[in-house]
Amino acid sequence: MTEKSTRNLHDPKSYRIYRLYKILFESCVDVFGKRTGLSDALINRLFESNEIEELPTYTKAILVEKMLDELQNINKPKSELIESLSSPRMKLVKQTMIDNGLEWDGVREYIHFRILPNYRDFIQTYADDTLGEVIELAIANFINNRTDFEFNLIEISFSYNVLSVKNK
């Protein structure tokens, strides 16, 4: 049985995360998800670089699992990783959200993943208050560990996604 068919045996799980992180995750999916030849060509032209062709692509579930793997591999207590939530990059995306007219309202929204049981277990054991906080921490850690090129792409997508959410 393939990993994909095994994954489909598991029900999707919902997590409540702040809107900032939900939009940021969707922006990561835009960059690391399935891309078209046109999008790659436009990025190559915009950045005058072929780096886009070197970026891996992931499904939504595999991307969140990669984020959780990176968080798990740090081997530091959660209290030491909390600072990644207020890193310069995270402050920048939060300010981008506010500058584009989407206020930080402190409301958590649902995000759904069909992830493997070992990742669900990690989230459960790593959480202090809410399960969503582990997802938020994994997203922030992922953002902080991207190259400048990758972060620039995420930032462009994030700005567009913020405007899309605002205009709904």
Secondary structure, DSSP 8 states (H G I E B T S, - for coil): --HHHHHTTS--EEEEEEHHHHHHHHHHHHHHS---HHHHHHHHHHHT--GGGGS----HHHHHHHHHHHHHHT---HHHHGGGGGSHHHHHHHHHHHHTT------EEEEEE---HHHHHHHHHH-SS-SHHHHHHHHHHHHHTS-HHHHHHHHHHHHHHHHHHHT-
